[in-house]
Amino acid sequence: MIPEVPDGWEVNRMPAYRALKQYVCPSCGNAIAARVGHVVAWPQDRPDERRHWHDHCWRIAVRSGRL
């Protein structure tokens, strides 16, 4: 699945085999366990704000216009 990309954002898919550690989703605040595929996204002009998101949390944020 290719993640939705809103204007002004860079978005990559992190496959499960490359997800080697746990992250915290900025949307729900819950853990994204190691070895779970997810989305990595950041504003185009601010790569230091790169965050790891659950797939469903990313879709909800994009569709609701929260980004």
PDB file of N, CA, C and O in Angstrom:
ATOM      1  N   MET A   1       0.827  -1.176   0.000  1.00  0.00           N
ATOM      2  CA  MET A   1       0.000   0.000   0.000  1.00  0.00           C
ATOM      3  C   MET A   1       0.877   1.248   0.000  1.00  0.00           C
ATOM      4  O   MET A   1       1.830   1.339   0.774  1.00  0.00           O
ATOM      5  N   ILE A   2       0.561   2.200  -0.858  1.00  0.00           N
ATOM      6  CA  ILE A   2       1.273   3.469  -0.899  1.00  0.00           C
ATOM      7  C   ILE A   2       0.506   4.455  -0.028  1.00  0.00           C
ATOM      8  O   ILE A   2      -0.691   4.659  -0.230  1.00  0.00           O
ATOM      9  N   PRO A   3       1.191   5.076   0.947  1.00  0.00           N
ATOM     10  CA  PRO A   3       0.481   6.007   1.827  1.00  0.00           C
ATOM     11  C   PRO A   3       0.032   7.262   1.083  1.00  0.00           C
ATOM     12  O   PRO A   3       0.636   7.662   0.088  1.00  0.00           O
ATOM     13  N   GLU A   4      -1.029   7.867   1.581  1.00  0.00           N
ATOM     14  CA  GLU A   4      -1.515   9.123   1.019  1.00  0.00           C
ATOM     15  C   GLU A   4      -0.507  10.224   1.348  1.00  0.00           C
ATOM     16  O   GLU A   4       0.057  10.256   2.442  1.00  0.00           O
ATOM     17  N   VAL A   5      -0.286  11.134   0.379  1.00  0.00           N
ATOM     18  CA  VAL A   5       0.697  12.192   0.552  1.00  0.00           C
ATOM     19  C   VAL A   5       0.031  13.552   0.380  1.00  0.00           C
ATOM     20  O   VAL A   5      -0.277  13.953  -0.743  1.00  0.00           O
ATOM     21  N   PRO A   6      -0.192  14.260   1.474  1.00  0.00           N
ATOM     22  CA  PRO A   6      -0.760  15.602   1.341  1.00  0.00           C
ATOM     23  C   PRO A   6       0.289  16.578   0.813  1.00  0.00           C
ATOM     24  O   PRO A   6       1.488  16.326   0.931  1.00  0.00           O
ATOM     25  N   ASP A   7      -0.160  17.690   0.230  1.00  0.00           N
ATOM     26  CA  ASP A   7       0.751  18.712  -0.269  1.00  0.00           C
ATOM     27  C   ASP A   7       1.675  19.179   0.848  1.00  0.00           C
ATOM     28  O   ASP A   7       1.240  19.402   1.978  1.00  0.00           O
ATOM     29  N   GLY A   8       2.946  19.323   0.518  1.00  0.00           N
ATOM     30  CA  GLY A   8       3.918  19.831   1.475  1.00  0.00           C
ATOM     31  C   GLY A   8       4.538  18.790   2.384  1.00  0.00           C
ATOM     32  O   GLY A   8       5.288  19.140   3.296  1.00  0.00           O
ATOM     33  N   TRP A   9       4.245  17.524   2.158  1.00  0.00           N
ATOM     34  CA  TRP A   9       4.762  16.450   3.003  1.00  0.00           C
ATOM     35  C   TRP A   9       5.575  15.449   2.191  1.00  0.00           C
ATOM     36  O   TRP A   9       5.310  15.224   1.010  1.00  0.00           O
ATOM     37  N   GLU A  10       6.562  14.859   2.840  1.00  0.00           N
ATOM     38  CA  GLU A  10       7.296  13.708   2.324  1.00  0.00           C
ATOM     39  C   GLU A  10       6.814  12.503   3.119  1.00  0.00           C
ATOM     40  O   GLU A  10       6.705  12.567   4.343  1.00  0.00           O
ATOM     41  N   VAL A  11       6.529  11.422   2.437  1.00  0.00           N
ATOM     42  CA  VAL A  11       5.986  10.234   3.098  1.00  0.00           C
ATOM     43  C   VAL A  11       6.659   8.994   2.530  1.00  0.00           C
ATOM     44  O   VAL A  11       6.775   8.839   1.314  1.00  0.00           O
ATOM     45  N   ASN A  12       7.096   8.122   3.414  1.00  0.00           N
ATOM     46  CA  ASN A  12       7.688   6.838   3.018  1.00  0.00           C
ATOM     47  C   ASN A  12       7.002   5.714   3.773  1.00  0.00           C
ATOM     48  O   ASN A  12       6.492   5.905   4.878  1.00  0.00           O
ATOM     49  N   ARG A  13       6.999   4.561   3.169  1.00  0.00           N
ATOM     50  CA  ARG A  13       6.475   3.348   3.799  1.00  0.00           C
ATOM     51  C   ARG A  13       7.642   2.616   4.446  1.00  0.00           C
ATOM     52  O   ARG A  13       8.645   2.345   3.785  1.00  0.00           O
ATOM     53  N   MET A  14       7.523   2.294   5.720  1.00  0.00           N
ATOM     54  CA  MET A  14       8.533   1.504   6.428  1.00  0.00           C
ATOM     55  C   MET A  14       8.035   0.071   6.488  1.00  0.00           C
ATOM     56  O   MET A  14       7.110  -0.229   7.243  1.00  0.00           O
ATOM     57  N   PRO A  15       8.636  -0.828   5.700  1.00  0.00           N
ATOM     58  CA  PRO A  15       8.187  -2.224   5.729  1.00  0.00           C
ATOM     59  C   PRO A  15       8.587  -2.901   7.041  1.00  0.00           C
ATOM     60  O   PRO A  15       9.554  -2.504   7.692  1.00  0.00           O
ATOM     61  N   ALA A  16       7.846  -3.901   7.404  1.00  0.00           N
ATOM     62  CA  ALA A  16       8.067  -4.589   8.682  1.00  0.00           C
ATOM     63  C   ALA A  16       9.496  -5.100   8.833  1.00  0.00           C
ATOM     64  O   ALA A  16      10.056  -5.031   9.927  1.00  0.00           O
ATOM     65  N   TYR A  17      10.091  -5.605   7.772  1.00  0.00           N
ATOM     66  CA  TYR A  17      11.442  -6.174   7.893  1.00  0.00           C
ATOM     67  C   TYR A  17      12.494  -5.101   8.176  1.00  0.00           C
ATOM     68  O   TYR A  17      13.590  -5.426   8.632  1.00  0.00           O
ATOM     69  N   ARG A  18      12.182  -3.831   7.914  1.00  0.00           N
ATOM     70  CA  ARG A  18      13.124  -2.736   8.191  1.00  0.00           C
ATOM     71  C   ARG A  18      12.814  -2.003   9.489  1.00  0.00           C
ATOM     72  O   ARG A  18      13.618  -1.184   9.936  1.00  0.00           O
ATOM     73  N   ALA A  19      11.685  -2.273  10.092  1.00  0.00           N
ATOM     74  CA  ALA A  19      11.287  -1.605  11.336  1.00  0.00           C
ATOM     75  C   ALA A  19      11.944  -2.337  12.507  1.00  0.00           C
ATOM     76  O   ALA A  19      11.379  -3.280  13.061  1.00  0.00           O
ATOM     77  N   LEU A  20      13.132  -1.893  12.871  1.00  0.00           N
ATOM     78  CA  LEU A  20      13.942  -2.638  13.827  1.00  0.00           C
ATOM     79  C   LEU A  20      13.773  -2.210  15.276  1.00  0.00           C
ATOM     80  O   LEU A  20      14.273  -2.874  16.184  1.00  0.00           O
ATOM     81  N   LYS A  21      13.072  -1.108  15.495  1.00  0.00           N
ATOM     82  CA  LYS A  21      12.855  -0.691  16.882  1.00  0.00           C
ATOM     83  C   LYS A  21      11.447  -0.141  17.060  1.00  0.00           C
ATOM     84  O   LYS A  21      10.710   0.054  16.093  1.00  0.00           O
ATOM     85  N   GLN A  22      11.097   0.098  18.291  1.00  0.00           N
ATOM     86  CA  GLN A  22       9.768   0.606  18.619  1.00  0.00           C
ATOM     87  C   GLN A  22       9.748   2.129  18.480  1.00  0.00           C
ATOM     88  O   GLN A  22      10.727   2.806  18.792  1.00  0.00           O
ATOM     89  N   TYR A  23       8.612   2.657  18.005  1.00  0.00           N
ATOM     90  CA  TYR A  23       8.403   4.103  17.886  1.00  0.00           C
ATOM     91  C   TYR A  23       7.081   4.454  18.564  1.00  0.00           C
ATOM     92  O   TYR A  23       6.282   3.571  18.874  1.00  0.00           O
ATOM     93  N   VAL A  24       6.857   5.741  18.790  1.00  0.00           N
ATOM     94  CA  VAL A  24       5.592   6.217  19.346  1.00  0.00           C
ATOM     95  C   VAL A  24       4.878   7.020  18.272  1.00  0.00           C
ATOM     96  O   VAL A  24       5.448   7.955  17.710  1.00  0.00           O
ATOM     97  N   CYS A  25       3.653   6.664  17.989  1.00  0.00           N
ATOM     98  CA  CYS A  25       2.847   7.352  16.988  1.00  0.00           C
ATOM     99  C   CYS A  25       2.466   8.742  17.510  1.00  0.00           C
ATOM    100  O   CYS A  25       1.949   8.847  18.622  1.00  0.00           O
ATOM    101  N   PRO A  26       2.708   9.827  16.730  1.00  0.00           N
ATOM    102  CA  PRO A  26       2.368  11.167  17.199  1.00  0.00           C
ATOM    103  C   PRO A  26       0.863  11.429  17.239  1.00  0.00           C
ATOM    104  O   PRO A  26       0.422  12.389  17.872  1.00  0.00           O
ATOM    105  N   SER A  27       0.087  10.608  16.589  1.00  0.00           N
ATOM    106  CA  SER A  27      -1.356  10.819  16.560  1.00  0.00           C
ATOM    107  C   SER A  27      -2.038  10.222  17.785  1.00  0.00           C
ATOM    108  O   SER A  27      -2.765  10.919  18.493  1.00  0.00           O
ATOM    109  N   CYS A  28      -1.809   8.947  18.035  1.00  0.00           N
ATOM    110  CA  CYS A  28      -2.514   8.274  19.132  1.00  0.00           C
ATOM    111  C   CYS A  28      -1.672   8.131  20.396  1.00  0.00           C
ATOM    112  O   CYS A  28      -2.210   7.856  21.468  1.00  0.00           O
ATOM    113  N   GLY A  29      -0.354   8.316  20.282  1.00  0.00           N
ATOM    114  CA  GLY A  29       0.523   8.202  21.437  1.00  0.00           C
ATOM    115  C   GLY A  29       0.857   6.781  21.834  1.00  0.00           C
ATOM    116  O   GLY A  29       1.538   6.564  22.837  1.00  0.00           O
ATOM    117  N   ASN A  30       0.390   5.805  21.065  1.00  0.00           N
ATOM    118  CA  ASN A  30       0.671   4.401  21.362  1.00  0.00           C
ATOM    119  C   ASN A  30       1.913   3.940  20.620  1.00  0.00           C
ATOM    120  O   ASN A  30       2.342   4.558  19.646  1.00  0.00           O
ATOM    121  N   ALA A  31       2.479   2.849  21.096  1.00  0.00           N
ATOM    122  CA  ALA A  31       3.696   2.305  20.499  1.00  0.00           C
ATOM    123  C   ALA A  31       3.414   1.671  19.140  1.00  0.00           C
ATOM    124  O   ALA A  31       2.356   1.090  18.898  1.00  0.00           O
ATOM    125  N   ILE A  32       4.405   1.808  18.271  1.00  0.00           N
ATOM    126  CA  ILE A  32       4.466   1.037  17.030  1.00  0.00           C
ATOM    127  C   ILE A  32       5.577   0.026  17.292  1.00  0.00           C
ATOM    128  O   ILE A  32       6.750   0.395  17.337  1.00  0.00           O
ATOM    129  N   ALA A  33       5.229  -1.211  17.460  1.00  0.00           N
ATOM    130  CA  ALA A  33       6.198  -2.238  17.835  1.00  0.00           C
ATOM    131  C   ALA A  33       7.219  -2.475  16.733  1.00  0.00           C
ATOM    132  O   ALA A  33       6.947  -2.232  15.557  1.00  0.00           O
ATOM    133  N   ALA A  34       8.390  -2.948  17.122  1.00  0.00           N
ATOM    134  CA  ALA A  34       9.383  -3.370  16.150  1.00  0.00           C
ATOM    135  C   ALA A  34       8.776  -4.460  15.270  1.00  0.00           C
ATOM    136  O   ALA A  34       7.947  -5.249  15.724  1.00  0.00           O
ATOM    137  N   ARG A  35       9.192  -4.494  14.028  1.00  0.00           N
ATOM    138  CA  ARG A  35       8.729  -5.487  13.043  1.00  0.00           C
ATOM    139  C   ARG A  35       7.281  -5.282  12.609  1.00  0.00           C
ATOM    140  O   ARG A  35       6.637  -6.216  12.131  1.00  0.00           O
ATOM    141  N   VAL A  36       6.762  -4.052  12.775  1.00  0.00           N
ATOM    142  CA  VAL A  36       5.424  -3.709  12.293  1.00  0.00           C
ATOM    143  C   VAL A  36       5.584  -2.625  11.232  1.00  0.00           C
ATOM    144  O   VAL A  36       6.179  -1.580  11.495  1.00  0.00           O
ATOM    145  N   GLY A  37       5.060  -2.870  10.046  1.00  0.00           N
ATOM    146  CA  GLY A  37       5.120  -1.878   8.983  1.00  0.00           C
ATOM    147  C   GLY A  37       4.338  -0.630   9.368  1.00  0.00           C
ATOM    148  O   GLY A  37       3.319  -0.715  10.053  1.00  0.00           O
ATOM    149  N   HIS A  38       4.818   0.530   8.925  1.00  0.00           N
ATOM    150  CA  HIS A  38       4.164   1.789   9.266  1.00  0.00           C
ATOM    151  C   HIS A  38       4.591   2.882   8.291  1.00  0.00           C
ATOM    152  O   HIS A  38       5.319   2.618   7.334  1.00  0.00           O
ATOM    153  N   VAL A  39       4.139   4.098   8.535  1.00  0.00           N
ATOM    154  CA  VAL A  39       4.416   5.255   7.686  1.00  0.00           C
ATOM    155  C   VAL A  39       5.410   6.169   8.387  1.00  0.00           C
ATOM    156  O   VAL A  39       5.321   6.387   9.595  1.00  0.00           O
ATOM    157  N   VAL A  40       6.359   6.702   7.620  1.00  0.00           N
ATOM    158  CA  VAL A  40       7.282   7.715   8.119  1.00  0.00           C
ATOM    159  C   VAL A  40       7.006   8.982   7.316  1.00  0.00           C
ATOM    160  O   VAL A  40       7.042   8.956   6.086  1.00  0.00           O
ATOM    161  N   ALA A  41       6.730  10.093   8.003  1.00  0.00           N
ATOM    162  CA  ALA A  41       6.342  11.320   7.304  1.00  0.00           C
ATOM    163  C   ALA A  41       6.939  12.549   7.983  1.00  0.00           C
ATOM    164  O   ALA A  41       7.196  12.557   9.187  1.00  0.00           O
ATOM    165  N   TRP A  42       7.154  13.599   7.164  1.00  0.00           N
ATOM    166  CA  TRP A  42       7.670  14.852   7.670  1.00  0.00           C
ATOM    167  C   TRP A  42       7.320  15.981   6.704  1.00  0.00           C
ATOM    168  O   TRP A  42       7.181  15.754   5.503  1.00  0.00           O
ATOM    169  N   PRO A  43       7.177  17.209   7.236  1.00  0.00           N
ATOM    170  CA  PRO A  43       6.952  18.345   6.353  1.00  0.00           C
ATOM    171  C   PRO A  43       8.175  18.521   5.436  1.00  0.00           C
ATOM    172  O   PRO A  43       9.308  18.359   5.889  1.00  0.00           O
ATOM    173  N   GLN A  44       7.959  18.846   4.167  1.00  0.00           N
ATOM    174  CA  GLN A  44       9.054  18.922   3.194  1.00  0.00           C
ATOM    175  C   GLN A  44      10.184  19.838   3.635  1.00  0.00           C
ATOM    176  O   GLN A  44      11.350  19.526   3.393  1.00  0.00           O
ATOM    177  N   ASP A  45       9.879  20.930   4.258  1.00  0.00           N
ATOM    178  CA  ASP A  45      10.914  21.889   4.638  1.00  0.00           C
ATOM    179  C   ASP A  45      11.448  21.678   6.059  1.00  0.00           C
ATOM    180  O   ASP A  45      12.252  22.477   6.540  1.00  0.00           O
ATOM    181  N   ARG A  46      11.006  20.606   6.733  1.00  0.00           N
ATOM    182  CA  ARG A  46      11.439  20.355   8.105  1.00  0.00           C
ATOM    183  C   ARG A  46      11.744  18.862   8.331  1.00  0.00           C
ATOM    184  O   ARG A  46      11.021  18.191   9.067  1.00  0.00           O
ATOM    185  N   PRO A  47      12.798  18.346   7.710  1.00  0.00           N
ATOM    186  CA  PRO A  47      13.092  16.906   7.854  1.00  0.00           C
ATOM    187  C   PRO A  47      13.408  16.486   9.283  1.00  0.00           C
ATOM    188  O   PRO A  47      13.321  15.303   9.612  1.00  0.00           O
ATOM    189  N   ASP A  48      13.773  17.435  10.131  1.00  0.00           N
ATOM    190  CA  ASP A  48      14.040  17.105  11.535  1.00  0.00           C
ATOM    191  C   ASP A  48      12.757  16.773  12.296  1.00  0.00           C
ATOM    192  O   ASP A  48      12.817  16.307  13.433  1.00  0.00           O
ATOM    193  N   GLU A  49      11.605  17.007  11.680  1.00  0.00           N
ATOM    194  CA  GLU A  49      10.317  16.672  12.295  1.00  0.00           C
ATOM    195  C   GLU A  49       9.761  15.343  11.783  1.00  0.00           C
ATOM    196  O   GLU A  49       8.555  15.103  11.847  1.00  0.00           O
ATOM    197  N   ARG A  50      10.632  14.495  11.282  1.00  0.00           N
ATOM    198  CA  ARG A  50      10.215  13.176  10.792  1.00  0.00           C
ATOM    199  C   ARG A  50       9.625  12.362  11.933  1.00  0.00           C
ATOM    200  O   ARG A  50      10.196  12.282  13.021  1.00  0.00           O
ATOM    201  N   ARG A  51       8.459  11.755  11.663  1.00  0.00           N
ATOM    202  CA  ARG A  51       7.769  10.960  12.677  1.00  0.00           C
ATOM    203  C   ARG A  51       7.270   9.649  12.072  1.00  0.00           C
ATOM    204  O   ARG A  51       7.040   9.546  10.867  1.00  0.00           O
ATOM    205  N   HIS A  52       7.111   8.663  12.931  1.00  0.00           N
ATOM    206  CA  HIS A  52       6.629   7.338  12.549  1.00  0.00           C
ATOM    207  C   HIS A  52       5.183   7.217  12.996  1.00  0.00           C
ATOM    208  O   HIS A  52       4.862   7.454  14.161  1.00  0.00           O
ATOM    209  N   TRP A  53       4.314   6.848  12.068  1.00  0.00           N
ATOM    210  CA  TRP A  53       2.868   6.797  12.306  1.00  0.00           C
ATOM    211  C   TRP A  53       2.322   5.396  12.038  1.00  0.00           C
ATOM    212  O   TRP A  53       2.803   4.697  11.146  1.00  0.00           O
ATOM    213  N   HIS A  54       1.307   4.985  12.821  1.00  0.00           N
ATOM    214  CA  HIS A  54       0.529   3.801  12.433  1.00  0.00           C
ATOM    215  C   HIS A  54      -0.124   4.114  11.086  1.00  0.00           C
ATOM    216  O   HIS A  54      -0.485   5.261  10.824  1.00  0.00           O
ATOM    217  N   ASP A  55      -0.275   3.113  10.244  1.00  0.00           N
ATOM    218  CA  ASP A  55      -0.927   3.326   8.944  1.00  0.00           C
ATOM    219  C   ASP A  55      -2.299   3.970   9.106  1.00  0.00           C
ATOM    220  O   ASP A  55      -2.611   4.954   8.435  1.00  0.00           O
ATOM    221  N   HIS A  56      -3.118   3.413   9.997  1.00  0.00           N
ATOM    222  CA  HIS A  56      -4.481   3.927  10.149  1.00  0.00           C
ATOM    223  C   HIS A  56      -4.497   5.327  10.751  1.00  0.00           C
ATOM    224  O   HIS A  56      -5.349   6.135  10.382  1.00  0.00           O
ATOM    225  N   CYS A  57      -3.590   5.635  11.657  1.00  0.00           N
ATOM    226  CA  CYS A  57      -3.532   6.982  12.223  1.00  0.00           C
ATOM    227  C   CYS A  57      -3.145   8.002  11.154  1.00  0.00           C
ATOM    228  O   CYS A  57      -3.677   9.112  11.128  1.00  0.00           O
ATOM    229  N   TRP A  58      -2.216   7.621  10.270  1.00  0.00           N
ATOM    230  CA  TRP A  58      -1.827   8.516   9.183  1.00  0.00           C
ATOM    231  C   TRP A  58      -3.012   8.788   8.261  1.00  0.00           C
ATOM    232  O   TRP A  58      -3.285   9.938   7.914  1.00  0.00           O
ATOM    233  N   ARG A  59      -3.713   7.729   7.868  1.00  0.00           N
ATOM    234  CA  ARG A  59      -4.877   7.909   6.970  1.00  0.00           C
ATOM    235  C   ARG A  59      -5.927   8.813   7.607  1.00  0.00           C
ATOM    236  O   ARG A  59      -6.487   9.675   6.931  1.00  0.00           O
ATOM    237  N   ILE A  60      -6.200   8.629   8.889  1.00  0.00           N
ATOM    238  CA  ILE A  60      -7.193   9.456   9.576  1.00  0.00           C
ATOM    239  C   ILE A  60      -6.748  10.909   9.596  1.00  0.00           C
ATOM    240  O   ILE A  60      -7.546  11.805   9.322  1.00  0.00           O
ATOM    241  N   ALA A  61      -5.481  11.153   9.918  1.00  0.00           N
ATOM    242  CA  ALA A  61      -4.968  12.527   9.972  1.00  0.00           C
ATOM    243  C   ALA A  61      -5.045  13.204   8.617  1.00  0.00           C
ATOM    244  O   ALA A  61      -5.415  14.376   8.535  1.00  0.00           O
ATOM    245  N   VAL A  62      -4.701  12.485   7.542  1.00  0.00           N
ATOM    246  CA  VAL A  62      -4.745  13.055   6.200  1.00  0.00           C
ATOM    247  C   VAL A  62      -6.182  13.361   5.816  1.00  0.00           C
ATOM    248  O   VAL A  62      -6.484  14.468   5.372  1.00  0.00           O
ATOM    249  N   ARG A  63      -7.059  12.404   5.981  1.00  0.00           N
ATOM    250  CA  ARG A  63      -8.445  12.569   5.546  1.00  0.00           C
ATOM    251  C   ARG A  63      -9.209  13.607   6.361  1.00  0.00           C
ATOM    252  O   ARG A  63     -10.149  14.223   5.859  1.00  0.00           O
ATOM    253  N   SER A  64      -8.810  13.802   7.608  1.00  0.00           N
ATOM    254  CA  SER A  64      -9.502  14.788   8.440  1.00  0.00           C
ATOM    255  C   SER A  64      -8.898  16.181   8.300  1.00  0.00           C
ATOM    256  O   SER A  64      -9.430  17.148   8.845  1.00  0.00           O
ATOM    257  N   GLY A  65      -7.794  16.284   7.574  1.00  0.00           N
ATOM    258  CA  GLY A  65      -7.153  17.586   7.368  1.00  0.00           C
ATOM    259  C   GLY A  65      -6.363  18.085   8.565  1.00  0.00           C
ATOM    260  O   GLY A  65      -6.130  19.288   8.682  1.00  0.00           O
ATOM    261  N   ARG A  66      -5.943  17.197   9.456  1.00  0.00           N
ATOM    262  CA  ARG A  66      -5.216  17.615  10.658  1.00  0.00           C
ATOM    263  C   ARG A  66      -3.749  17.931  10.419  1.00  0.00           C
ATOM    264  O   ARG A  66      -3.057  18.349  11.348  1.00  0.00           O
ATOM    265  N   LEU A  67      -3.264  17.746   9.218  1.00  0.00           N
ATOM    266  CA  LEU A  67      -1.837  17.979   8.962  1.00  0.00           C
ATOM    267  C   LEU A  67      -1.589  19.360   8.417  1.00  0.00           C
ATOM    268  O   LEU A  67      -0.444  19.721   8.147  1.00  0.00           O
TER     269      LEU A  67
END
